[in-house]
Structure formats: C-alpha cells, structure tokens
C-alpha cells in the first residue's frame, strides 16, 4: 500500500464532488491505495483510515467522469463504495485497453 499521488487525489476529489455521499472532509489525510492488476490502466483499491484490515465487499458505484489521456484516448473513471459506504475502489478504463499515461486535470461528465 502507498499514499495516493496528487493526480489520483485530484481525480478522487472530482468523483467525490459529483457523488451524493457524506464523507469526512479529511478523507485524504490517511488514505492509502494499492494498484489493481488491470494491465496498467491505473485502477486502485482505496483504504480510508481504519479500513485497511477489514474484510470488505463492493457496495455501489457513486460517480464517474471522463478525461483524455495525453495520447488523446478517452478514459472513464468510476468511484465505488463498499457496503458500509466507505471509499472502496477507483476504477479506470482506458477505452483502447492501453496503459494509462497520465491522469488529466480536465474532467467531463460521462
């Protein structure tokens, strides 16, 4: 596990702002992430403070957005919560199934 990068945090902030969820304002202070094996698309398991050791299950998708990778290929990012409403996963899908080069700072609605 590791701390999220600034670009990962910016993407999560966008997705959280679009979601209708109640989340602690300091959610990013102790957030840890781990890369999912998705052939380099950039998806992450999310571990807010206090949940790293818990067994968790998928709950729901709460938001998504679209951005373009630096090569111009569309990327869809989705935010998932676990059954208890905690951050669970950031799913990133590059529409050509390629490796994500960079998370953009220009997000659009899907």
N, C-alpha and C positions, 0 to 999 in steps of 0.2 A: 504494500500500500504506500501511497505517496500523497503529498498535497497537490491540489489542482493547480494548473497553470493559470496565469492571468486571462488568457483567451478562453480557457474552459470555464472559468468563473464568469466571464462576461456573457458567454452563451447560456450558462445556467441562470444568470440574473435575468436575461431576456425571457427565457422559458418560464421562470417563476413569476415574472411580472404579468405574463399572459395567462397564467393559470389562476383559477379561483380557489386558492388554498391559503390556509392560515399557517404561516411559517415564522419561526423566530427571526427577528432582524439580524441576529448574529450567526445565522446558519452557516456561513462560510468560514467562520473563525476556526473551527475544529474539524472541518470536512476533510475526510480522506477519500481517495479514489483508487481504483485499480482498473487497469486496462482489461477489456474483454477480448477474447480471441475472435476477432472479426476481420482478419486479414488486413489490418491496418486502417480500417475506416474510422477509428477513434472512439468507439463506444466505451463507456465507463460504468463500472459498479460504483455506487455512491454510498458512503458511510458517514452519516452525520454523527456528531458526538454522542457516544453512548450506545450505538447500534452495531459496532464492528464485531462484537462477539455473539450477537443474537442470530438465531436461525430466522430467516425472513423469506416471505413469499411475495410475488408480484401482486399488486393491488389494482392499479388503474393507470391509464395514460391521462395526463392532465393538460398537456400543451405540446405544440410543435411549431417549428419555424423552418424557413428555407433560407439558404445562403449559397453563394457560389464560391467554390474553391478557387485558388489563384490560377488554375488552369481553365477556368470558365465552366466547369462541370457543376451541375446543381447538386446540393447536399441537403437532405432533410434531417433535422434533429428533433427528437421527441423526448419528453421528460416523463418518467414513470415514478409512481409512489409505491411503497409496499402496502400490505394490508392494514398497517397501523397509521398510514398517512405520512410516513417519513420518506425522504428522498431515497430512491431505490436504484434508478438507472438512467443514464443519458445514452439514448440510442442514436447513433449517427449512421446514416445510409447515404453513401455517395452513389448517385444514380447510375454511374457506369461500372459500379462494383470495384472501382480502383481504390488506391490508398489515398487517404486524406492528406493533403499537403499542408493546409493551414486553415484554421477557423477564422472566418471573416468577421468584420465588425459591422457589416451591413446586413441586417436580418430582415426578412419579409414574411408575411403570412403565407401559409400553405394553401 
